[in-house]
Amino acid sequence: MNYTINSNSVENVNCDCLILPVFSKGILSGEARELDTSSRKAISQLIKSGDFSGKLGQTSMLYNPAGMTAQRLLLVGAGERKKFNGRSAAKLLNSAAVAVTKLQVADVHIALADVLPTDRNAAWLTAYVAQSMEQAMYCYDTTKSKKNKPPTLSNISLSGPDRTPRKRLEEELGKGRAIGKAINRARQLGNLPGNICTPDFLASEAQTLATQHNSLRTKVLSEKQMARMGMGSLLSVSAGSAEEAKLIIIEHKGPKAKSQPYVLVGKGITFDTGGISLKSGAAMDEMKFDMCGAASVLAVMECVAELALPINVIGMVAAAENMPGGRATKPGDVVTSLSGKTIEILNTDAEGRLVLCDALTYAERFKPRTIIDIATLTGAAVATFGSHANVLLSNNDQLARTLLNCGEESLDRAWQLPLWDEYQSLLNSNFADIANIGGPRAGTITAACFLSRFTEKQKWAHLDIAGSAWHSGLKKGATGRPVGLLMQYLLSRRA
């Protein structure tokens, strides 16, 4: 998709479809007033008829409107002017994007010159235009015999807000496009079935990224290599599977090669049966989404390389399949992690933390500025927060505040839970240094407490995305979260 800034008068923009935000109660922006005048009050008449109220997200199409060059005029409700904030703008743009991708059009213009959210600037709005349009273009058909028709939409322009340098807006369009593509990449990886998206497949994807981007280097550790290093915790998860586990390390080098990196660690359980602690059959197909943390890391690393961020970033994926085979780990087994800590495995379905703890220990060798792990970790997170929030826990208050702010800025929000010492005793074991579950209560917190035992020397944060990573039901599919939050964090960092 091509994105440009078009400074022509809005009625003279030559395009297949012109998108025009309209506020409720008949309040028109400057560009809307221009078009209303040139179209002989077509917009005002539509509002007076009651067929279009300007309710947030509402759409209405006018064909071949008088007084303008555009062939179509798509009105999109912006809601109340005083309440028009960043979330309102996102809903408006998402509605517009969904509507326009259904049309047989190639060129679209969005009139946003004087439609700014109350809590966002022109740069943010410009980037979100590209991001939302890219996301709207995604449609899964990889494993379908009948492929979707490729979209006709190829060019999108928008009116640049006044007093904002054109070069800055063009940069924001590029950033938004890259983030939108990254979100779609995470969605695509998450949506692939477990018989395709295996640990070996994720490793191959990571290696391909390194061939496509000069700033990236990929290293893949095999089970034999991990065994020699002592990663008994990670390997206990893949013990019952015919698929070999992989530890994938992708490094992005900025201009200061010796600068301490930011490290992301993604849970990559490509299918989770629960192992010997077998899950119930209902909705087990959705356990292909248990690698969405890994998908977000791969997608972010590609985006970081595409935007050539001037920082060092390392993305790690702990990839394995959790199966109840003859060699599978059993409840009550004790394994030794890379850190040397022993773990009593009371439930083999609490496997995400077992692969992550060895990856987090391995990450210490990079002397990271911060470590963030991303995992579809606990059902308790879904029960508490549903699908709306990424759940955040951290051993560093400043890092936690930064991530919460990045979530608000990117509209990929998180909510923080406590990581108090009082919860740690729930992980006590009679037979090992630590148990892998903490009982029926506070499951999300005790899972993070487990991981905190392996990050004591680091500035670390944990994102539990079990609720936010995918949708169930008729809209079943990966969401691509929390790519937006992670990219906002990395974009705000310095080398």
C-alpha positions as MATLAB code, in Angstrom:
seq = 'MNYTINSNSVENVNCDCLILPVFSKGILSGEARELDTSSRKAISQLIKSGDFSGKLGQTSMLYNPAGMTAQRLLLVGAGERKKFNGRSAAKLLNSAAVAVTKLQVADVHIALADVLPTDRNAAWLTAYVAQSMEQAMYCYDTTKSKKNKPPTLSNISLSGPDRTPRKRLEEELGKGRAIGKAINRARQLGNLPGNICTPDFLASEAQTLATQHNSLRTKVLSEKQMARMGMGSLLSVSAGSAEEAKLIIIEHKGPKAKSQPYVLVGKGITFDTGGISLKSGAAMDEMKFDMCGAASVLAVMECVAELALPINVIGMVAAAENMPGGRATKPGDVVTSLSGKTIEILNTDAEGRLVLCDALTYAERFKPRTIIDIATLTGAAVATFGSHANVLLSNNDQLARTLLNCGEESLDRAWQLPLWDEYQSLLNSNFADIANIGGPRAGTITAACFLSRFTEKQKWAHLDIAGSAWHSGLKKGATGRPVGLLMQYLLSRRA';
ca = [
       0.000    0.000    0.000;
       1.256    3.478   -0.880;
       0.642    6.362    1.541;
       1.068   10.033    0.665;
       0.199   13.513    1.900;
      -2.065   15.453   -0.482;
      -2.302   19.187    0.183;
      -4.806   19.945   -2.595;
      -8.124   21.524   -1.744;
     -10.361   18.663   -0.660;
     -12.988   19.164   -3.379;
     -10.258   18.925   -6.035;
      -8.714   15.655   -4.825;
      -9.020   13.108   -7.622;
      -9.742    9.698   -6.089;
     -12.161    6.777   -6.216;
     -13.396    7.443   -2.691;
     -13.024   10.380   -0.315;
     -13.467    9.617    3.395;
     -14.919   12.481    5.433;
     -15.345   12.456    9.232;
     -18.550   14.151   10.416;
     -19.305   14.917   14.057;
     -22.709   14.384   15.642;
     -25.263   17.167   16.101;
     -24.451   18.443   12.612;
     -21.017   19.794   13.573;
     -18.789   19.907   10.488;
     -15.025   20.231   10.276;
     -13.482   22.864    8.008;
     -13.062   20.383    5.157;
     -16.600   19.077    5.708;
     -17.956   22.618    5.398;
     -16.022   23.084    2.140;
     -17.448   19.884    0.705;
     -20.934   20.698    1.950;
     -20.783   23.989    0.084;
     -19.362   22.512   -3.115;
     -21.867   19.623   -3.070;
     -24.851   21.989   -2.739;
     -25.505   21.064    0.890;
     -25.637   17.308    0.210;
     -24.051   16.542    3.591;
     -26.334   18.871    5.552;
     -29.403   17.485    3.815;
     -28.392   13.920    4.641;
     -27.988   14.847    8.309;
     -31.341   16.659    8.364;
     -33.044   13.610    6.843;
     -32.074   11.577    9.889;
     -30.376    8.891    7.800;
     -26.953    9.878    9.113;
     -26.406   11.199   12.636;
     -22.619   11.266   12.909;
     -22.650    8.582   15.604;
     -19.133    7.285   16.160;
     -18.311    4.620   13.570;
     -21.487    5.092   11.508;
     -20.945    5.192    7.732;
     -22.949    6.454    4.749;
     -21.969    6.563    1.063;
     -22.752    9.265   -1.503;
     -22.028    8.390   -5.139;
     -20.830   10.917   -7.711;
     -21.413   13.886   -5.397;
     -21.764   17.251   -7.102;
     -18.993   19.816   -6.808;
     -16.076   17.475   -6.175;
     -13.720   15.330   -8.190;
     -14.014   12.201   -6.051;
     -16.313    9.486   -7.397;
     -17.591    8.527   -3.959;
     -17.934   10.327   -0.649;
     -17.868    8.083    2.417;
     -19.158    9.874    5.511;
     -17.912    8.402    8.785;
     -19.378    9.379   12.134;
     -16.907   10.925   14.584;
     -19.280   11.210   17.550;
     -19.346   14.221   19.863;
     -16.669   16.804   19.068;
     -15.792   17.415   22.725;
     -15.348   13.682   23.359;
     -13.302   12.961   20.230;
     -10.130   11.400   21.615;
      -7.571    8.854   20.442;
      -9.866    5.892   21.006;
     -12.619    7.671   19.089;
     -10.234    8.331   16.201;
      -9.217    4.662   16.170;
     -12.845    3.526   15.986;
     -13.544    6.035   13.223;
     -10.532    4.937   11.185;
     -11.229    1.255   11.729;
     -14.821    1.689   10.537;
     -13.648    3.617    7.507;
     -10.978    1.036    6.709;
     -13.399   -1.891    6.909;
     -15.916   -0.071    4.700;
     -13.436    0.998    2.042;
     -11.742   -2.410    1.733;
     -15.091   -3.849    0.641;
     -15.247   -1.472   -2.314;
     -13.725   -1.951   -5.754;
     -11.555    1.133   -5.446;
      -7.844    1.784   -5.925;
      -7.345    5.351   -4.679;
      -8.692    6.711   -1.394;
      -8.255   10.100    0.271;
      -8.981   10.813    3.948;
      -9.888   14.372    4.930;
      -8.239   14.813    8.340;
      -6.773   18.316    8.091;
      -8.646   19.665   11.097;
      -9.988   16.573   12.833;
      -7.544   16.098   15.698;
      -8.279   14.043   18.838;
      -8.277   16.016   22.071;
      -5.476   13.873   23.544;
      -3.331   13.142   20.476;
      -1.286   15.135   17.962;
      -1.197   15.114   14.174;
       1.773   12.732   14.056;
      -0.078   10.074   16.060;
      -3.222   10.394   13.935;
      -1.230   10.187   10.700;
       0.561    7.014   11.805;
      -2.672    5.416   12.938;
      -4.240    5.997    9.516;
      -1.627    3.757    7.915;
      -1.702    1.226   10.732;
      -5.492    0.810   10.638;
      -5.585    0.544    6.850;
      -2.899   -2.160    6.857;
      -4.749   -4.115    9.522;
      -8.010   -3.912    7.586;
      -6.340   -5.461    4.545;
      -5.526   -8.710    6.356;
      -7.637  -11.781    5.638;
      -6.532  -15.349    6.312;
      -6.770  -17.842    3.424;
      -3.493  -19.785    3.649;
      -5.084  -23.176    4.299;
      -8.197  -22.625    2.177;
      -8.486  -24.113   -1.311;
     -10.338  -21.038   -2.552;
      -8.225  -17.925   -2.117;
      -9.572  -14.466   -1.394;
      -9.573  -11.930   -4.174;
      -6.643   -9.536   -3.719;
      -7.827   -6.094   -2.586;
      -7.996   -3.407   -5.220;
      -6.995   -0.643   -2.816;
      -3.429    0.465   -3.511;
      -3.078    4.216   -2.810;
      -4.149    6.195    0.243;
      -3.615    9.891    0.706;
      -4.631   12.245    3.471;
      -4.833   15.935    4.103;
      -1.922   16.987    6.269;
      -2.935   18.858    9.414;
      -1.892   22.516    9.370;
       1.485   23.566   10.805;
       2.877   20.020   10.763;
       5.921   19.552    8.476;
       5.171   17.334    5.513;
       8.364   15.314    6.020;
       7.325   14.471    9.600;
       3.916   13.282    8.436;
       5.444   11.122    5.721;
       7.717    9.531    8.324;
       4.699    8.822   10.511;
       2.902    7.182    7.585;
       5.892    4.887    7.119;
       5.967    4.052   10.819;
       2.246    3.306   10.953;
       2.471    1.149    7.837;
       5.329   -0.888    9.338;
       3.466   -1.413   12.625;
       0.287   -2.422   10.807;
       2.243   -4.938    8.746;
       3.875   -6.291   11.908;
       0.508   -6.755   13.608;
      -0.702   -8.641   10.533;
       2.407  -10.821   10.562;
       1.750  -11.770   14.172;
      -1.868  -12.522   13.293;
      -0.809  -14.702   10.375;
       1.642  -16.734   12.445;
      -0.932  -17.162   15.197;
      -3.648  -18.277   12.791;
      -1.577  -21.023   11.168;
      -2.500  -24.543   12.361;
      -0.185  -26.468   14.642;
       0.725  -29.020   11.977;
       2.249  -26.192    9.915;
       3.466  -23.747   12.536;
       5.837  -26.028   14.437;
       8.960  -25.043   16.390;
      10.992  -25.829   13.268;
       8.712  -23.564   11.221;
       9.217  -20.665   13.656;
      12.981  -21.209   13.463;
      12.824  -21.140    9.672;
      10.799  -17.909    9.759;
      13.401  -16.320   12.015;
      16.226  -17.408    9.730;
      14.401  -15.986    6.726;
      14.120  -12.627    8.486;
      17.902  -12.548    8.836;
      18.332  -13.084    5.088;
      15.914  -10.242    4.328;
      17.316   -7.619    6.714;
      20.998   -6.751    7.064;
      20.597   -5.609   10.675;
      19.311   -9.011   11.846;
      21.258  -12.102   12.861;
      19.495  -15.345   13.817;
      20.799  -18.251   15.887;
      18.819  -21.419   16.616;
      19.717  -23.800   19.448;
      18.783  -27.472   18.998;
      17.680  -29.841   21.754;
      21.162  -31.366   21.901;
      22.727  -27.944   22.379;
      20.168  -27.018   25.041;
      20.734  -30.312   26.827;
      24.484  -29.706   26.955;
      23.829  -26.270   28.434;
      21.472  -27.659   31.090;
      18.062  -26.380   29.944;
      16.197  -29.189   31.646;
      13.103  -27.095   32.268;
      12.517  -26.128   28.643;
      13.277  -29.642   27.395;
      10.838  -31.190   29.865;
       8.001  -29.605   27.886;
       8.935  -31.089   24.509;
       9.811  -34.527   25.924;
       6.518  -36.111   24.807;
       6.482  -34.606   21.318;
       7.929  -35.763   18.011;
       8.625  -32.090   17.292;
      12.026  -30.928   18.518;
      12.122  -27.823   20.692;
      14.058  -24.768   19.522;
      15.481  -21.727   21.253;
      15.545  -18.947   18.676;
      17.656  -15.803   19.121;
      17.294  -12.852   16.720;
      19.630   -9.877   17.172;
      19.091   -6.400   15.707;
      22.171   -4.180   15.756;
      21.811   -0.416   15.795;
      24.628    2.054   15.114;
      26.121    1.525   18.596;
      26.946   -2.176   18.474;
      28.219   -2.316   22.068;
      25.191   -0.617   23.590;
      23.182   -2.791   25.983;
      20.201   -4.374   24.220;
      16.518   -4.490   25.004;
      15.419   -8.131   25.146;
      12.014   -9.591   24.274;
      11.238  -13.229   25.114;
       8.199  -14.910   23.568;
       6.450  -18.105   24.624;
       6.263  -20.328   21.545;
       4.157  -23.353   22.465;
       3.007  -24.224   18.963;
       0.335  -26.542   20.321;
      -0.606  -27.203   23.923;
      -2.523  -30.351   24.797;
      -1.632  -29.864   28.439;
       0.653  -32.893   28.278;
      -0.099  -35.625   30.834;
      -2.292  -33.046   32.644;
      -4.496  -33.215   29.554;
      -6.825  -30.334   28.753;
     -10.521  -30.916   28.102;
     -11.461  -31.318   24.445;
     -13.671  -28.219   24.273;
     -11.965  -25.464   22.265;
      -8.634  -27.307   22.357;
      -8.129  -26.275   18.727;
      -7.477  -22.758   20.063;
      -4.297  -24.000   21.702;
      -2.583  -23.361   18.366;
      -2.661  -19.738   19.589;
      -0.385  -20.636   22.511;
       2.566  -19.344   20.471;
       1.176  -15.817   20.043;
       3.873  -14.432   22.349;
       6.458  -15.847   19.954;
       4.523  -14.460   16.994;
       4.614  -10.973   18.499;
       8.392  -11.185   19.033;
       9.072  -12.284   15.440;
       6.792   -9.551   14.116;
       8.387   -6.868   16.290;
      11.893   -7.867   15.233;
      10.951   -7.530   11.570;
       9.386   -4.123   12.250;
      12.448   -2.961   14.205;
      14.649   -3.893   11.243;
      12.329   -2.280    8.702;
      12.291    0.990   10.644;
      16.054    0.712   11.302;
      15.646    1.658   14.963;
      18.919    3.057   16.352;
      18.968    0.680   19.318;
      20.054   -2.897   19.931;
      17.173   -5.331   20.325;
      17.225   -9.085   20.890;
      14.152  -11.209   20.297;
      14.080  -14.700   21.769;
      11.521  -17.444   21.171;
      11.269  -20.542   23.358;
       9.488  -22.904   20.955;
       8.108  -26.347   21.843;
       5.055  -28.557   21.461;
       3.410  -29.945   24.609;
       2.187  -33.501   23.971;
       1.280  -36.533   26.154;
       3.676  -39.033   24.544;
       5.410  -42.031   26.092;
       8.418  -39.908   27.067;
       6.318  -37.004   28.348;
       7.088  -35.342   31.663;
       4.795  -36.538   34.473;
       3.242  -34.640   37.380;
       5.639  -34.979   40.293;
       8.755  -35.070   38.140;
      11.609  -32.801   39.193;
      13.783  -31.082   36.566;
      16.814  -28.821   36.764;
      16.659  -25.456   35.008;
      19.517  -23.615   33.294;
      19.820  -21.435   36.391;
      20.498  -24.507   38.523;
      17.185  -24.200   40.372;
      15.181  -27.425   40.592;
      11.482  -27.415   39.703;
       8.762  -29.823   40.812;
       6.270  -30.099   37.967;
       2.892  -30.492   39.653;
       0.933  -29.739   36.480;
       2.316  -30.295   32.978;
      -0.240  -27.824   31.617;
       1.677  -25.026   33.342;
       4.357  -25.424   30.671;
       4.798  -21.872   29.410;
       6.713  -20.796   32.483;
       8.951  -23.868   32.102;
      10.178  -22.845   28.660;
      10.359  -19.165   29.577;
      12.484  -19.584   32.710;
      15.364  -21.158   30.786;
      15.078  -18.535   28.039;
      15.114  -15.743   30.636;
      18.228  -17.211   32.238;
      19.913  -17.494   28.843;
      19.044  -13.832   28.150;
      21.192  -12.680   31.083;
      24.342  -13.255   29.012;
      23.392  -10.262   26.839;
      23.459   -7.908   29.854;
      20.120   -6.390   28.814;
      18.826   -2.966   29.751;
      15.396   -4.515   30.200;
      13.769   -7.901   29.609;
      10.108   -8.233   28.666;
       8.523  -11.647   28.258;
       5.282  -12.090   26.353;
       3.171  -15.173   26.929;
      -0.319  -16.627   26.692;
       0.288  -17.892   30.189;
      -2.772  -18.258   32.416;
      -6.491  -18.887   32.192;
      -6.768  -16.709   35.287;
      -5.833  -13.696   33.152;
      -8.774  -14.448   30.854;
     -11.153  -14.958   33.760;
     -10.131  -11.639   35.327;
      -9.695   -9.334   32.341;
     -11.499  -10.962   29.428;
     -10.063   -9.999   26.050;
      -9.388   -6.307   26.603;
      -6.249   -5.954   28.718;
      -2.724   -7.224   28.482;
      -1.829   -8.180   32.043;
       1.399   -6.643   33.339;
       3.604   -7.636   36.262;
       7.104   -6.335   36.867;
       9.926   -6.193   39.397;
      10.694   -2.596   38.386;
       8.152    0.181   38.947;
       9.670    2.542   36.384;
       9.576   -0.104   33.648;
       5.991   -0.955   34.570;
       4.906    2.705   34.371;
       6.622    3.094   31.006;
       4.859    0.049   29.577;
       1.492    1.180   30.927;
       1.990    4.572   29.259;
       3.040    2.903   26.003;
      -0.116    0.814   26.139;
      -2.246    3.940   26.489;
      -0.399    5.724   23.673;
      -0.670    2.796   21.261;
      -4.223    1.866   22.326;
      -2.875   -1.601   23.151;
      -3.547   -1.205   26.837;
      -2.207   -3.116   29.833;
      -3.196   -3.325   33.485;
      -0.783   -4.022   36.312;
      -1.158   -6.669   38.999;
       0.947   -6.820   42.198;
       4.094   -8.912   42.438;
       4.275   -8.989   46.227;
       6.566  -11.255   48.226;
       3.530  -12.590   50.083;
       2.573  -14.616   46.990;
       5.954  -16.314   46.629;
       5.342  -18.873   49.382;
       2.528  -20.401   47.316;
       5.251  -21.883   45.089;
       6.940  -23.780   47.922;
       7.744  -27.431   47.221;
       8.680  -30.302   49.550;
      10.822  -31.903   46.858;
      12.424  -29.100   44.816;
      13.471  -25.465   45.030;
      10.182  -24.347   43.526;
       6.866  -25.791   42.289;
       5.589  -24.841   38.841;
       2.107  -23.933   40.102;
       0.875  -22.104   43.157;
      -2.557  -23.588   43.749;
      -6.058  -22.511   42.663;
      -5.826  -18.845   43.675;
      -4.033  -15.848   42.154;
      -2.918  -17.927   39.191;
      -1.691  -15.035   37.055;
       0.314  -13.575   39.937;
       1.905  -16.858   41.023;
       2.882  -17.582   37.394;
       4.711  -14.249   37.329;
       6.211  -15.011   40.755;
       7.658  -18.186   39.256;
       9.287  -16.221   36.411;
      10.553  -13.571   38.828;
      12.751  -16.239   40.459;
      14.757  -16.304   37.210;
      14.996  -12.527   36.672;
      16.138  -11.304   40.075;
      19.165   -9.478   38.635;
      17.245   -7.862   35.766;
      14.801   -5.044   35.094;
      12.016   -7.354   33.987;
       8.373   -7.186   32.993;
       5.918   -9.934   32.147;
       2.957   -9.525   29.786;
       0.287  -12.212   30.091;
      -1.665  -12.040   26.823;
      -3.843  -15.133   27.307;
      -6.958  -12.989   26.950;
      -5.804  -10.408   24.413;
      -3.885  -12.553   21.884;
      -6.885  -14.025   20.066;
     -10.652  -13.907   19.669;
     -12.933  -16.930   20.032;
     -16.330  -17.563   18.470;
     -17.402  -16.298   15.063;
     -14.461  -13.894   14.927;
     -11.950  -16.560   15.921;
      -8.432  -15.491   15.073;
      -5.237  -13.946   16.371;
      -5.285  -10.227   17.191;
      -1.588   -9.409   16.776;
      -1.395   -7.953   20.285;
       0.756   -6.720   21.962;
       2.836   -5.720   18.909;
       1.532   -2.144   19.122;
       2.520   -1.776   22.776;
       5.970   -3.314   22.241;
       6.715   -1.139   19.216;
       5.660    1.983   21.116;
       8.070    0.985   23.881;
      11.004    0.398   21.534;
      10.304    3.537   19.510;
      10.576    5.548   22.719;
      13.920    4.016   23.713;
      17.388    5.401   23.045;
      20.691    3.634   22.345;
];
